Amino acid sequence: MPEPRGWEIYLPHYLARAEEELQALRPDLCLRLLPEEGNLLLFDRIPATLRVEERRPLSEMRRWFPVLTSLARALIERTVLSLSLNGLPGPGLLGELLKEGPLSGLLLRGRGLKLPEGTLALTRGLYFLPDSLSLRQRFLREHWREGRSFRARALELAEEEDLKRAPWALKALSPLGLTYLGEKGARALSPVLEILPALKRLLRRGGPLTVLRVRQSPEGLSGIAAGEFFFTTERLPGGRGFCAGIYEGDFEGPPLALALAACEHARRAGGGVVRFEPFTYHVLGDLYLEWEDLGAARWAYEKGLSGTRQPADLLNSLGGVYRALGLRAEAREALEEALRLCPEDPLIHHNYGEILLEEGDPRALEHLRRAWELSRGRPLFAGTLARALAREGRRKEALGVLSSLPHLDRETQALYGELLYQEGRKEEALKVLKGLSYHRDCPAAVLARLAVIYFEKGEAEAARVLAREAVRRGGKAAREILEEVKGLWS
């Protein structure tokens, strides 16, 4: 049997399991299996060490230690294989991991998935990608970009019983048309998710599905209440001033999601009853985007292209989705068409300028400046323009843009302080950056620049305190700033 892919990520856990068995075989010895280079080579490629903790006569060690190392290697490899499933670390290993505490991650189902190393197989076709690997967003974006079919849900496993319930956790996604249900989407949809079994029974009755936005269940209608929503398949009585959406079964997509989108469409229209129409795909895309499902948002926006009454707005949103997925050519094309339709929209100029900036296109500044002008100096557009100008070494222009703002957010305030320092206006920089340093989430680079300013003022003790905190918080930018002056940090 071939070794499971990515098993070595969990090497300490396999060693601990094998160590127990080895110790039981030789209770007279104190044995340790360690994940470090030494006297073992697992599957002819992964190093490990067998260590005997107490001293033994050399002649004795020479006699039985080689046998013990061979046994240890065989035990470890057998443990790895016995805890695997379909070529991956399996549910047995996940059970071992849960003994150390809850495990958060991404539950996955799909075919032809590009599973990262370290993914655990729960059953055939069902996988768990631990958050400790920091690969959630990379996995999602790659599969959304390639248009692969999958379902993924963020959840926390606390005990082995959760493994038995895991397959049911993904069943909520299909009725809502979701490819991914993360923490934000789960919070927004929690009232609906709680009554999903009842909603499925309601849907099986057939006929139009109506979703009302209400404070309390309406009189005279039978249905299911869920938070601010009320679901029914009955005909609405006239003259009641409802805010409701109706899906009558004549458009492509999951009925529950389309009915919710129609209800949101009605809310945005100021109330009334809205029947799902082509434009409502645009609204559905916005909902999916709010729930952080870029794959579903892409599908809905593309479906809505031919029927939207706000094509520039939809193309701007779709361009943002393409950009987030790394589809730059598609993003640029969508935003160029949006600009053609609405050449005076500051947000479209801003988003198009950011894409050009990423590509090193000199036209970026033209669009970012136009966005700033059209927005009448709104902070979002001013901050982006100032950062782009600073990148080009045009610090005075960047300062001019930021100086026009009555208030700065923290990120832009940090940029403003740095630009003031670079222009030799160090007392002004000190005042701006010092105000930022009082916040718990102050960036390490700000503390590093403050350290440099204090060091240059001759206040070495205060400078070194700030420098230590900047290094503790981490980041390449902070270290580069500290290295600008000799004697502050080494």
ZARO-677780 format. One record per residue (C-alpha): x, y, z. Coordinates in steps of 0.2 Angstrom, whole numbers, plus 2048, in hexadecimal, padded with zeros to 3 digits. Layout:
# residues N
XYZ;...
END
This chain:
# residues 490
800800800;8078117FB;80A81E809;7FC82B80B;7FF83C803;804849810;80583E81F;816845824;80D855829;80684B838;81684283C;81684684F;80583E851;80A82E848;81A82D852;81082F862;80582185D;813815858;81D81A867;80F813873;810802869;82380186A;82380587C;8177F7880;8237EB877;8327F1881;82B7F7892;83D7F5899;84380488E;83E81688E;83C81987B;838829871;83482B85F;83883D859;834847849;84684B846;85484583B;85C835842;85D823841;84C820838;847823826;834820824;82E81A813;84081D80D;83E83080E;83883881E;84583882D;84183583F;84A82F84E;84982185B;85182686B;85481B87B;853827889;85E81E896;870818893;87380688F;8847FD88C;88B7FF87B;88C7ED877;87A7EA87C;8747F9871;87E7F2862;8757E1864;8637E7865;8617F9860;8627F584D;8537E984F;84A7F6859;84C80384C;8467F783F;8377F484A;83380684D;83480A83A;8287FC837;81C801845;81C81483F;81980F82C;80B803831;80381083C;80381D82E;7FB810822;7EE80A82E;7E881C832;7E682081F;7D781F813;7D7820800;7E9826800;7E883480D;7E9835820;7D882E826;7CB830833;7D682683F;7E383483F;7D6841841;7D0838851;7E2839857;7E284C853;7D284F85C;7D984886C;7E385886D;7D486386C;7C886A85F;7CD86B84D;7C6879841;7C787782F;7BE87481E;7B386581B;7B4861808;7AA8567FC;7AD8557E9;7B584C7DB;7C584F7D3;7CB85B7E1;7DC8617E2;7DE85D7F5;7ED8657FD;7FA85B807;7F3859819;7E1856813;7D984881D;7CD83C816;7BD838820;7B482D814;7B582A802;7B383B7FA;7B184580A;7C184E811;7C685A81F;7D386781C;7DA86E82D;7DB88182F;7EC87E837;7F387B825;7ED88D820;7E888780F;7D588A810;7D489A805;7E18937F8;7D78837F6;7C688C7F4;7CD8997E7;7D688C7DD;7C68817DB;7BB8907D8;7C78977CB;7C78867C2;7B48847C4;7B58747CD;7A686C7D5;7A786A7E8;79F86E7F8;7A9875807;7A487A819;7AE882827;7AB879837;7B3874847;7B586284C;7B685F85F;7B484C861;7B483C858;7A183C858;7A284C84D;7AA84183F;79A83783E;78F84783C;79B84F82F;79384881F;783851824;78B862826;78D864813;77B86080F;776872813;780879805;7778727F6;7658797FA;76D88B7FB;7788897EC;78888B7F6;7998847F2;7A088A802;79988E813;7A589781E;7A38A082F;79B8B0827;78F8A781D;78A89B82B;7868AA836;77C8B3829;7728A3825;77189C836;75E89E837;75B895827;76888782B;75F88383B;74F87F832;756878822;74E866824;73D86E826;74087A817;74586A80C;734862811;72B87380C;7348737FB;72F8617F7;71D8677F7;7218707E6;71A8807E0;7218927E2;72B8957F1;7298A67FA;7348AE807;72E8BC811;7388C881B;72E8CA82B;72F8CE83E;7238C1843;71A8B383A;70C8BA82F;6FA8B6833;6F08AA828;7008A2820;707892824;71A890822;72A89082B;73289E834;7458A0835;74B8B083D;7458BF832;73F8B3824;72F8AA822;72E89C815;71E89680D;71788E7FD;706896800;6FF8A47F5;7028B67FD;6F28BF801;6F08D07F9;6F28E1801;6FD8DD80F;70D8E780C;7198D880B;72B8D8808;72D8C77FF;7358BE7F1;72E8B07E7;7368A27DD;72A89A7D1;73688C7CA;73A8947B9;74C8997BB;75C88E7BD;76388C7CF;75E8857E0;74C88B7E5;7518907F7;75F89B7F1;7558A37E3;7468A77EF;7528AF7FC;75A8B97EE;7488BF7E8;7448C47FA;7558CE7FB;7508D67EB;73F8DB7F2;7488E3801;7548ED7F6;7458F37EC;73D8FA7FC;7318EC7FF;7238E47F5;7238D37ED;7308CE7E0;72F8BF7D5;7408B87D1;7468BF7C0;7578C07B7;75D8CF7C0;75B8C67D1;76A8BB7CC;7748CB7CF;76C8CD7E0;7708BA7E3;7828BD7DE;7838CB7EB;77C8C07F9;7898B27F5;7978BF7F5;7918C5806;7928B280C;7A38B1805;79F8A47F8;7A98AA7E9;7A589B7DE;79289D7E0;7938B07DE;79D8AE7CE;78F8A27C8;7818AD7CC;7898BD7C5;78D8B47B5;77B8AE7B4;7758C07B7;77F8C87A9;7718C879C;7638CD7A8;76A8DA7B4;7638EC7B4;7748F27BB;7818EA7B0;78F8F57B5;78D8F17C7;78C8DE7C4;79B8DF7B9;7A48E87C7;7A08DB7D3;7A48CD7C7;7B58D57C4;7B88D57D6;7B48C27D7;7BF8BF7C8;7CD8C97D0;7CC8BF7E1;7CD8AF7D7;7DC8B47CE;7D38B67BD;7DB8C67B9;7D78C67A6;7C58C37AA;7C58D07B7;7CD8DD7AC;7C08D979E;7B18DB7AA;7B78EB7B1;7BB8F37A0;7AA8EF79B;7A38F67AB;7AD9067A8;7A6907796;79490679D;7979127AC;7A791D7A9;7A39287B8;7A291B7C6;7B091D7D2;7B090B7D9;7B29047C8;7C190F7C4;7C890A7D5;7C68F87D2;7CD8F97C1;7DC9037C7;7E08F77D4;7E18E97C7;7EC8F37BC;7F78F77CB;7F98E57CF;7FF8E27BD;80B8F17BD;8008FA7B0;80590D7AF;7F29117AC;7EE90C7BE;7F291D7C6;7E69257B9;7D791B7BE;7DB91C7D1;7DC92F7CF;7CC92F7C6;7C49257D3;7CA9317E0;7C39407D7;7B29387D3;7B09337E5;7B49457EB;7C293F7F5;7BA9307FF;7C792780A;7C7916801;7CC91E7F1;7D892A7F8;7E191D802;7E39127F2;7E99207E8;7F59267F5;7FD9147F7;7FF9137E4;8079247E3;81391F7F2;81890F7E8;81D91B7DA;8289257E5;81C9347E4;81A9377F6;81694A7F6;8079467EB;8029387F6;803943805;7F89507FC;7EB9437F9;7EA93D80B;7EB94F812;7DB95380A;7D2946815;7C994B825;7CB93982C;7D792B829;7D491882C;7E290F835;7EA908825;7EA91981D;7F092282C;7FF91682D;80391A81B;80192D81F;80D92C82D;81A922823;81992F815;81B93D821;82B935828;832932816;82F944812;839949822;82A94F82B;82F94483A;82694D848;81594C83E;81993A83B;81C93784D;80B93F852;801934845;80A924848;80A92685B;7F792785A;7F6917851;80190E85D;7F490F86B;7E9902862;7EC8F0866;7EC8EB853;7F98F884F;8048F1840;8168EC844;81C8F8837;815907840;81D902850;82E8FF847;82D91183F;829918850;83890F857;843917849;83C92884D;83F927860;85192085C;85592F851;84E93A85F;85B93286B;84E929875;856918873;84D90F881;83C91387B;84290E869;8478FD86E;8378F9877;82D8FD868;83A8F485D;8388E4867;8258E5866;8268E8853;8318D8851;8258CE85C;8168D3852;8208CD842;8218D2830;82F8D5824;82A8E8822;82D8EB835;83F8E3834;8438ED825;83F8FD82D;8498F983D;8588F5832;85890782B;86290D83A;871905842;871901854;85E8FF856;85C8ED852;8678DF84C;
END
